[in-house]
Amino acid sequence: MNVAIICTALLGLLLFVLGLMVSVTRGKTNTSIGYKQDPTDPLYKLVRAHGNTAEYAPMLAVLFLFLAAHDPS
């Protein structure tokens, strides 16, 4: 169960850090709303990474905790 909790905490930390990096990059580029649709733009990459993490991290966290609770080995 400890490994599942650590993995879940790391997912939460990853989501927080990506959100923080999006905010910092928005401040540096003076972009308060939206982003360029250019895949080479750093803000575009960070926003997409944060969005994908926000989409998939909760399901992974539930899966980690469910498997840890039902099969501790």
N, C-alpha and C positions, 0 to 999 in steps of 0.2 A: 504494500500500500504506500510506503514511503516513496518509492520510485514514481508511482502514478501522481502523487501530490507534487513532487519536484517537477515532473514533466508538465503538469498543469500550470504550476507557478511560472515555469519558463515560457510557456505559451502566453500567459498574461503579461509577463515582462516584455516579451517580443512585441505584443500589440501596443503596449504603453510606449515603448521606445520608438516604434514606427510612427505613432501618433505625434510624439514629441518632435521627431525629425521633420514631419510634414509641417508642423507649426513653425519650427525654426526656419525651414526653407521658405515658407510663405513670408515670414518676416524679412528674410534677406532679399527676396525678389519683389517685395511689395505687392504680392498677389493675394488679395483677401478672399476672392471668390473664383472658383474654377481653376483651370490650368490649360496650358497649350496641349493640343492633341498630337504633339510631336513625341514619338517614343524615345527620342534621345534626350529629352528634357528631364533633368533630375527630379523636378517636382512631379512630373507625370509618373515616373518610376516609383517614387515614394508613395504617392496617392494610390496607385494600383497595388503596390505591395501591402499597404495598410488595409485596403479594401478586401483583398484576397485573404489576408490573415484574419480580419474580422469575420469573414464569411466561414472559414474552415476551422478556426481555432476552437470555437465552442463545441463543435461536434467531436473534434479530437479529444478535448478535455473530458467530455462525457464518456467517450469510448475508453479512454485511459482509466477513469475512475470506475466504470462498470466492470471492465476486465479485472482490475485489481481487487474489486470487492468479491468477484465470483471465482477467481482462480489466483490465489495469492502466490503460487509458485512462479 
